[in-house]
Each structure stands twice: as structure tokens, then as C-alpha cells.
């Protein structure tokens, strides 16, 4: 840039010197005439080079860039360097994009980039196959126009993507896709589709096996338990020396029956792919019912209090939610020593409805909290047996809450008590 200014200044100075010299040896008119003609020629040359630059910019081919002369030689030289640099950058970007596309298409999961308005911006070959898309024709189209599933649309607009969404393949009804939505910092979304057909088949076989075995065991256990109970009630039939054995058998058969009932309940919830029946639930009445059950289970050994927001209700399946929330209450009673305090709360927190059970019982170590909802996981197996736990209660709670787009939050400190909270989204709350 400095070189161009120097050349322009040199031309003006030289022309001015020549005109002054002509003025001295001839006349002012001659000097002005020469100055005007020279300036017009200088401007005309610039117009010619500008026209050539304009023509080249219409079809900018690197090999056909004008050479120029004088000032324009520097301009075209700088433009040539800039264009070469851009060409190298473009080649590097194309190479990186090609490598990314090859890598992305090698991933067995389908990947889709959605815009802030849920329009398709890009997808992989696996996504095209799994979701019946065609990037060449479907780009910039709304995903909801192509994946016409009401549950998927509700999941997309819920903006709650903690859990994946199961979607049946549109052409192959036996195939199942697992859909994950990941919000990106730019406001876009990354949709990941995974074929979990085989996993679903294995899970279905496992659920069917557990359900069938549990169902087959329930009848003989009921018969055995009935005979033991009948014999125990008959005076003189069981000698006093072996009565303790009958009591132990009765206790263990009762425990096995509870375990089988929980297994059947869990299997039923897991196999139910239909959304829960959404009906308004009068939470004040439901919590009052749970309070009475808690007092009956406690038998006056605990101080139980309740705090309810009377105008706050839920939408969902009342039987399922009653089972889940009652499980939290009964757990607090079982694991809180005699004389302890248990507090039930139903409140609104950050526009989300929260049912929480707080106790000052034995508490739980932090290392166990993440695994509490696993099947048959017990913090203390001996204590669980004494309290009559099956190890399936919190797993049932988690599945019921997941069906209602809710989550289970556990806060606990060993020796100081625990707080179990069921947190429901704003979409499931009703306020009078």
C-alpha cells in the first residue's frame, strides 16, 4: 500500500514539475493544457484496468488474472497472492470436510444436524437409511415433516433430552431406533439415531423369561405359604421344638412372594411401550392417602409431617405414580430408626413440581447413590433383608418416573439422613 502511494505521489510531482517548466518557457495556457491531457490519460488508464478487474471478478480464474502495469501491477500481484492463499485454504478445508464425512459415514449410528428451527442441515448415510431421509432433497426441510411420529415430535419440542427416545422404523416395524438429541452451543441440535433392535429383542426375551418364571413360581409359593400358615394355626400339630422352623419358612416364602410381585410389576412396566394414561391427579388427596399408609406402617414409631401445595396437581397415571411415590415413603420408614423424623413435601421448584421425602435416618454413602436404582442393588444386604426389601423398589420408581418424563433426585449423607425427590416437568403440572 505504501508503494502504491509512493508511485501516485511521484507521478503527480513529475507532472507538476513538467507543467511548471512549460509555464516558464512557454505560457500558462500551454502548461494547463498539458496537465489536463496528462491527467485525463492517467485517469483513462485507471478506468481500463478497473474494467479488466471487473471482468475478471465475474469469473475469477486464478490463471487468467490480468498482469497490469505500474500501480495496477502491484494491485494484481497482491490479489494473486491473496487468491492463491484462499485456494490453498479452500483445498485444506475441502480435504478436512471429506475426511470428516468419511469418518462420520463410517460410524454405525446415524447423525443429523438440526438448525435452531429443527430443519435438517446435514446428515450421514446411516441416518438417511434409518430415518428414511434423502439429504439431496430433504436439506433445509423440517425434521417433523419427514419423521411423522407424534411421540417423537413431542420429545423434540419438550427440550428435555436426559433420556433417549425409542422410535419404531417407518418401514420395518420390527426394527427399533434409539434417538438421542444433544443441544449444541450454537443453538443447533445433534440427533443421533442408533439401531437397538437386537438389544430390544434380548431385553424382551429377558423380560418374558422373568415374567414367566415369576408367574410360574407364584402359584406353588402361594400353596406352600398357605399350607405353612394352616399348619401353624392348628394347635398341637407342630411341636414346639420345631415351630421356629415353620416361622422361618413362613417368613422366607412371604419374602419370595414379595420379590415375585415386584419382578412382575417391573416386567409389566418395562414391557409397556404405550405412554401412561394422562389424567388430572388430585395430589392433596393422594398425599393424604400416603400419609395415612405411612402412619399405619410406622405404627407410631416415627414423627411424620407433611407440607402440601394444595393448588398444585399432576397429569399422569394415578396408579403408577401412587406406587412410585408410596415406595419412597415406605423406604424412608423402613430405613429410619425408631423415633426418627420423616417429612413429606409437595411443592413447586423452578416451575417444576417436586415430591420429596426427607428423613433423618441412617443415610447412604455417596459411592452408592448412583447405583441405587439398579435391580437388586443393596447398600447393606443384611439390613435390606431385615427390613423386607427386595432390591427392586427404586428400580420400579425410576421406570415409572421415566414414563412420566420425570427424574429421581437423591441427596444423602451417611448418618444424617436422606432426601428422595421425584421432579416432574412443567408440562405435567396443573395449577388451580
C-alpha positions as CSV (number, residue, x, y, z in Angstrom):
1,X,0.0,0.0,0.0
2,X,2.8,2.4,0.8
3,X,4.4,1.5,-2.6
4,X,1.2,2.5,-4.4
5,X,1.0,5.8,-2.6
6,X,4.7,6.5,-3.4
7,X,4.1,5.8,-7.1
8,X,1.0,8.1,-7.3
9,X,2.8,10.9,-5.5
10,X,5.8,10.5,-7.8
11,X,3.5,10.8,-10.8
12,X,1.8,14.0,-9.5
13,X,5.2,15.6,-8.6
14,X,6.7,14.8,-12.0
15,X,3.7,16.1,-13.9
16,X,3.6,19.2,-11.7
17,X,7.3,19.8,-12.4
18,X,6.9,19.4,-16.2
19,X,3.9,21.8,-16.2
20,X,5.8,24.5,-14.2
21,X,8.7,24.1,-16.6
22,X,6.4,24.6,-19.6
23,X,4.9,27.6,-17.9
24,X,8.3,29.2,-17.6
25,X,9.4,28.6,-21.1
26,X,6.0,28.9,-22.9
27,X,2.8,30.1,-21.3
28,X,0.3,29.2,-18.5
29,X,-2.3,28.0,-21.1
30,X,0.2,25.5,-22.6
31,X,1.1,24.2,-19.1
32,X,-2.6,23.8,-18.1
33,X,-3.4,22.1,-21.3
34,X,-0.5,19.6,-20.9
35,X,-1.5,19.0,-17.3
36,X,-5.2,18.3,-18.2
37,X,-4.4,16.0,-21.1
38,X,-1.8,14.0,-19.0
39,X,-4.3,13.7,-16.1
40,X,-7.1,12.5,-18.5
41,X,-4.7,9.9,-20.0
42,X,-3.8,8.8,-16.4
43,X,-7.4,8.5,-15.4
44,X,-8.3,6.7,-18.6
45,X,-5.6,4.1,-18.0
46,X,-7.0,3.5,-14.5
47,X,-10.5,3.1,-15.9
48,X,-9.2,0.5,-18.3
49,X,-7.6,-1.5,-15.5
50,X,-10.7,-1.2,-13.4
51,X,-12.8,-2.6,-16.2
52,X,-10.4,-5.5,-16.6
53,X,-10.6,-6.2,-12.9
54,X,-14.4,-6.0,-13.0
55,X,-14.5,-8.5,-15.9
56,X,-12.1,-10.9,-14.0
57,X,-14.2,-10.7,-10.8
58,X,-17.2,-12.0,-12.7
59,X,-15.4,-15.3,-13.4
60,X,-12.3,-15.3,-11.0
61,X,-10.0,-17.8,-12.5
62,X,-6.5,-17.8,-11.0
63,X,-4.7,-18.5,-14.2
64,X,-6.5,-15.6,-16.1
65,X,-5.8,-12.8,-13.6
66,X,-4.6,-9.6,-15.5
67,X,-1.0,-8.7,-15.3
68,X,-1.3,-4.9,-15.1
69,X,1.4,-2.2,-15.2
70,X,2.5,0.5,-12.9
71,X,0.3,0.7,-9.8
72,X,-2.0,-2.0,-11.1
73,X,0.8,-4.5,-11.3
74,X,1.2,-4.3,-7.6
75,X,-2.6,-4.5,-7.1
76,X,-2.9,-7.6,-9.3
77,X,0.2,-9.1,-7.7
78,X,-1.4,-8.7,-4.2
79,X,-4.7,-10.1,-5.5
80,X,-2.9,-13.1,-7.0
81,X,-1.2,-13.9,-3.7
82,X,-4.5,-13.5,-1.8
83,X,-6.3,-15.7,-4.2
84,X,-3.6,-18.4,-4.0
85,X,-3.8,-18.3,-0.3
86,X,-7.5,-18.7,-0.4
87,X,-7.3,-21.5,-2.8
88,X,-4.9,-23.4,-0.5
89,X,-7.2,-22.8,2.5
90,X,-10.2,-24.0,0.5
91,X,-8.3,-27.1,-0.6
92,X,-7.4,-27.8,3.1
93,X,-11.0,-27.2,4.2
94,X,-12.3,-29.5,1.5
95,X,-9.8,-32.2,2.5
96,X,-10.8,-31.9,6.2
97,X,-14.5,-31.9,5.3
98,X,-14.0,-35.0,3.1
99,X,-12.2,-36.8,5.9
100,X,-14.9,-35.8,8.4
101,X,-17.6,-37.1,6.0
102,X,-15.9,-40.4,5.5
103,X,-15.4,-40.8,9.3
104,X,-19.0,-39.8,10.1
105,X,-20.4,-42.2,7.5
106,X,-18.2,-45.0,8.9
107,X,-20.0,-44.6,12.3
108,X,-22.8,-47.2,12.6
109,X,-25.1,-44.6,14.3
110,X,-27.0,-42.1,12.2
111,X,-26.0,-38.4,12.7
112,X,-28.3,-35.4,11.8
113,X,-27.5,-31.7,12.4
114,X,-30.7,-29.7,13.0
115,X,-30.9,-26.0,12.9
116,X,-32.3,-23.8,15.6
117,X,-35.7,-24.2,14.0
118,X,-35.3,-28.0,13.7
119,X,-34.6,-28.0,10.0
120,X,-32.2,-30.6,8.5
121,X,-28.8,-29.1,7.7
122,X,-26.7,-32.3,7.2
123,X,-26.9,-36.0,7.9
124,X,-24.9,-39.2,7.3
125,X,-25.8,-42.2,5.1
126,X,-26.8,-44.3,8.1
127,X,-29.2,-41.5,9.2
128,X,-30.7,-41.5,5.7
129,X,-31.3,-45.2,5.9
130,X,-32.6,-45.4,9.4
131,X,-34.9,-42.3,9.2
132,X,-35.8,-42.5,5.5
133,X,-34.1,-39.3,4.6
134,X,-32.5,-38.1,1.4
135,X,-30.1,-35.2,2.0
136,X,-30.2,-34.2,-1.6
137,X,-33.9,-33.4,-1.4
138,X,-34.6,-33.0,2.3
139,X,-31.9,-30.5,3.2
140,X,-33.4,-27.4,4.9
141,X,-36.8,-29.2,5.4
142,X,-38.3,-29.5,9.0
143,X,-37.5,-32.9,10.5
144,X,-41.1,-33.2,11.8
145,X,-42.3,-33.2,8.1
146,X,-40.2,-36.3,7.5
147,X,-40.3,-38.2,10.8
148,X,-44.0,-38.3,11.3
149,X,-44.3,-39.7,14.8
150,X,-46.3,-37.8,17.4
151,X,-44.3,-39.1,20.3
152,X,-41.0,-38.1,18.5
153,X,-42.4,-34.6,17.8
154,X,-43.4,-34.2,21.5
155,X,-39.9,-35.4,22.5
156,X,-38.3,-32.9,20.1
157,X,-40.2,-29.9,21.4
158,X,-40.0,-30.9,25.1
159,X,-36.4,-29.8,25.2
160,X,-35.8,-32.4,27.9
161,X,-33.3,-34.8,26.4
162,X,-31.9,-36.6,29.5
163,X,-33.3,-39.9,28.3
164,X,-33.3,-41.4,24.8
165,X,-36.4,-41.8,22.8
166,X,-37.4,-45.2,21.3
167,X,-38.7,-45.0,17.7
168,X,-40.1,-47.8,15.5
169,X,-38.7,-47.9,12.0
170,X,-41.2,-46.5,9.5
171,X,-40.8,-49.4,7.0
172,X,-39.5,-52.3,9.2
173,X,-41.9,-52.4,12.2
174,X,-39.7,-55.0,13.9
175,X,-36.7,-52.5,13.9
176,X,-36.3,-50.1,16.9
177,X,-34.2,-47.0,16.9
178,X,-32.9,-45.1,19.9
179,X,-32.9,-41.4,19.3
180,X,-30.7,-39.0,21.3
181,X,-30.9,-35.2,21.0
182,X,-27.9,-33.2,22.1
183,X,-28.3,-29.4,22.2
184,X,-25.2,-27.6,20.8
185,X,-23.8,-24.3,21.9
186,X,-24.8,-22.6,18.6
187,X,-28.5,-23.4,19.3
188,X,-28.4,-26.3,16.8
189,X,-29.1,-29.9,17.8
190,X,-27.3,-33.1,17.1
191,X,-29.6,-36.0,16.5
192,X,-28.1,-39.5,17.0
193,X,-30.1,-42.5,15.8
194,X,-28.9,-46.0,16.9
195,X,-30.4,-49.3,15.8
196,X,-31.1,-51.2,19.0
197,X,-33.3,-53.9,17.5
198,X,-31.1,-56.7,18.7
199,X,-30.8,-55.2,22.2
200,X,-34.5,-54.8,22.4
201,X,-35.0,-58.4,21.4
202,X,-32.6,-59.6,24.1
203,X,-34.4,-57.3,26.7
204,X,-37.7,-58.6,25.6
205,X,-36.6,-62.2,26.0
206,X,-35.2,-61.4,29.4
207,X,-38.4,-59.7,30.5
208,X,-40.5,-62.5,29.2
209,X,-38.3,-65.1,30.9
210,X,-38.5,-63.2,34.3
211,X,-42.3,-62.7,33.9
212,X,-42.9,-66.3,33.0
213,X,-40.7,-67.7,35.8
214,X,-42.2,-65.3,38.3
215,X,-45.7,-66.2,37.2
216,X,-45.0,-70.0,37.4
217,X,-43.4,-69.6,40.9
218,X,-46.2,-67.5,42.3
219,X,-48.8,-70.4,42.4
220,X,-46.6,-73.0,44.1
221,X,-45.3,-70.4,46.6
222,X,-48.9,-69.4,47.4
223,X,-49.8,-73.1,48.0
224,X,-46.7,-73.7,50.2
225,X,-47.3,-70.5,52.1
226,X,-51.0,-71.5,52.6
227,X,-50.1,-74.9,54.0
228,X,-47.5,-73.5,56.3
229,X,-49.9,-70.9,57.6
230,X,-52.7,-73.5,58.0
231,X,-50.3,-75.9,59.9
232,X,-49.1,-73.0,62.1
233,X,-52.7,-72.1,63.1
234,X,-53.6,-75.7,64.0
235,X,-53.0,-76.3,67.8
236,X,-50.8,-79.2,68.6
237,X,-49.9,-80.2,65.0
238,X,-46.5,-78.6,65.1
239,X,-44.3,-79.5,68.0
240,X,-42.9,-76.5,69.9
241,X,-39.4,-77.7,69.3
242,X,-39.7,-77.1,65.5
243,X,-42.2,-74.2,65.4
244,X,-39.3,-71.8,64.9
245,X,-38.5,-73.6,61.6
246,X,-42.1,-73.1,60.4
247,X,-41.9,-69.4,61.3
248,X,-38.7,-69.1,59.3
249,X,-40.3,-70.9,56.3
250,X,-43.3,-68.6,56.5
251,X,-41.0,-65.5,56.6
252,X,-39.0,-66.7,53.6
253,X,-42.0,-67.7,51.5
254,X,-43.5,-64.3,52.2
255,X,-40.3,-62.6,51.2
256,X,-40.2,-64.6,48.0
257,X,-43.8,-63.7,47.2
258,X,-42.9,-60.0,47.6
259,X,-39.9,-60.5,45.3
260,X,-42.0,-62.2,42.6
261,X,-44.7,-59.5,42.8
262,X,-42.0,-56.8,42.4
263,X,-40.5,-58.7,39.4
264,X,-43.9,-59.0,37.7
265,X,-44.5,-55.3,38.3
266,X,-41.1,-54.3,36.9
267,X,-41.5,-56.6,33.9
268,X,-45.0,-55.1,33.2
269,X,-43.7,-51.5,33.4
270,X,-40.7,-52.3,31.2
271,X,-42.7,-54.1,28.5
272,X,-45.4,-51.4,28.4
273,X,-44.4,-49.2,25.4
274,X,-47.6,-47.2,25.5
275,X,-47.5,-43.8,27.1
276,X,-49.1,-43.5,30.6
277,X,-52.8,-42.6,30.8
278,X,-52.8,-38.8,31.3
279,X,-55.4,-37.8,33.7
280,X,-55.5,-35.0,36.3
281,X,-54.5,-36.2,39.7
282,X,-55.6,-34.5,42.9
283,X,-52.3,-34.6,44.7
284,X,-53.6,-33.3,48.0
285,X,-55.8,-36.4,48.3
286,X,-53.1,-38.8,47.1
287,X,-50.6,-37.4,49.6
288,X,-53.1,-37.6,52.4
289,X,-53.7,-41.3,51.5
290,X,-49.9,-41.9,51.5
291,X,-49.7,-40.2,54.9
292,X,-52.3,-42.5,56.4
293,X,-50.5,-45.5,55.0
294,X,-47.2,-44.3,56.3
295,X,-48.6,-43.9,59.8
296,X,-50.0,-47.4,59.7
297,X,-46.6,-48.8,58.6
298,X,-44.7,-46.8,61.2
299,X,-47.1,-47.8,64.0
300,X,-46.3,-44.7,65.9
301,X,-42.5,-45.2,65.8
302,X,-41.7,-42.1,63.8
303,X,-42.7,-38.5,63.7
304,X,-44.3,-37.9,60.3
305,X,-45.1,-34.4,58.9
306,X,-46.4,-33.2,55.6
307,X,-46.3,-29.9,53.6
308,X,-48.5,-29.7,50.6
309,X,-49.2,-27.0,48.0
310,X,-52.9,-27.6,47.7
311,X,-53.4,-25.9,44.3
312,X,-50.7,-27.9,42.6
313,X,-51.7,-31.1,40.8
314,X,-50.2,-33.5,38.2
315,X,-51.2,-35.1,34.9
316,X,-50.4,-38.9,34.7
317,X,-51.4,-42.4,35.6
318,X,-52.6,-42.3,39.2
319,X,-51.9,-46.0,40.0
320,X,-48.4,-45.9,38.7
321,X,-47.5,-42.6,40.5
322,X,-49.1,-43.8,43.7
323,X,-47.0,-46.9,43.6
324,X,-43.8,-45.0,42.9
325,X,-44.3,-42.2,45.5
326,X,-45.5,-44.7,48.1
327,X,-42.4,-46.7,47.6
328,X,-40.3,-43.6,48.5
329,X,-42.3,-43.1,51.7
330,X,-42.2,-46.8,52.8
331,X,-38.4,-46.8,52.2
332,X,-38.0,-43.8,54.5
333,X,-39.9,-45.6,57.2
334,X,-38.0,-48.8,56.9
335,X,-34.6,-47.2,57.0
336,X,-35.2,-44.6,59.7
337,X,-34.7,-45.8,63.2
338,X,-37.5,-45.6,65.8
339,X,-38.0,-42.1,67.0
340,X,-36.8,-40.6,63.7
341,X,-38.5,-37.8,61.7
342,X,-39.9,-38.1,58.2
343,X,-41.2,-35.1,56.2
344,X,-43.3,-35.3,53.0
345,X,-43.3,-32.3,50.8
346,X,-45.2,-31.4,47.6
347,X,-44.0,-28.0,46.3
348,X,-43.2,-26.0,43.2
349,X,-39.5,-25.5,42.5
350,X,-38.3,-23.5,39.4
351,X,-41.7,-24.2,37.7
352,X,-41.3,-27.9,38.3
353,X,-43.4,-29.9,40.7
354,X,-41.4,-31.8,43.3
355,X,-42.5,-34.6,45.6
356,X,-39.8,-35.2,48.2
357,X,-39.4,-37.5,51.2
358,X,-36.8,-36.3,53.8
359,X,-35.7,-38.4,56.8
360,X,-33.0,-38.3,59.4
361,X,-32.3,-42.0,59.2
362,X,-29.1,-44.0,58.5
363,X,-28.2,-42.2,55.3
364,X,-26.3,-43.5,52.3
365,X,-22.7,-43.2,51.3
366,X,-22.1,-41.1,48.1
367,X,-20.5,-44.1,46.3
368,X,-23.8,-46.0,46.4
369,X,-26.2,-43.3,45.3
370,X,-25.6,-43.6,41.5
371,X,-26.4,-47.4,41.7
372,X,-29.4,-47.3,44.0
373,X,-31.9,-47.7,41.1
374,X,-30.2,-50.8,39.7
375,X,-32.1,-54.1,40.0
376,X,-31.3,-55.9,43.2
377,X,-28.6,-53.4,44.3
378,X,-28.4,-53.1,48.1
379,X,-26.3,-50.8,50.2
380,X,-26.4,-53.3,53.1
381,X,-27.8,-56.7,52.2
382,X,-28.3,-57.8,55.8
383,X,-30.2,-54.7,56.7
384,X,-32.3,-54.9,53.5
385,X,-33.4,-58.5,54.4
386,X,-34.3,-57.4,57.9
387,X,-36.5,-54.5,56.6
388,X,-38.1,-56.8,54.0
389,X,-36.7,-55.1,50.9
390,X,-36.4,-56.8,47.6
391,X,-33.9,-54.6,45.9
392,X,-36.4,-53.7,43.1
393,X,-38.3,-50.8,44.6
394,X,-36.2,-47.9,43.4
395,X,-35.8,-49.6,40.0
396,X,-39.6,-49.6,39.7
397,X,-39.8,-46.0,40.9
398,X,-37.2,-44.9,38.2
399,X,-39.1,-46.7,35.4
400,X,-42.4,-45.1,36.4
401,X,-40.9,-41.7,36.7
402,X,-39.2,-42.1,33.3
403,X,-42.6,-43.0,31.7
404,X,-43.8,-39.6,33.1
405,X,-40.8,-37.6,31.9
406,X,-39.7,-37.1,35.5
407,X,-36.5,-37.9,37.3
408,X,-35.4,-39.2,40.7
409,X,-33.1,-37.0,42.7
410,X,-31.2,-38.5,45.7
411,X,-29.4,-36.4,48.3
412,X,-28.0,-38.3,51.3
413,X,-25.3,-38.1,53.9
414,X,-24.2,-41.2,55.9
415,X,-25.6,-40.9,59.4
416,X,-27.5,-37.7,58.7
417,X,-30.5,-38.9,56.6
418,X,-31.6,-38.8,53.0
419,X,-34.0,-36.9,50.7
420,X,-35.6,-38.6,47.8
421,X,-37.3,-36.3,45.3
422,X,-39.4,-37.0,42.3
423,X,-39.2,-34.0,39.9
424,X,-41.9,-33.5,37.3
425,X,-41.6,-31.2,34.3
426,X,-43.7,-28.1,33.8
427,X,-45.7,-29.9,31.1
428,X,-47.1,-32.3,33.6
429,X,-48.1,-29.8,36.3
430,X,-51.5,-28.3,36.8
431,X,-52.3,-25.2,39.0
432,X,-55.7,-24.2,40.1
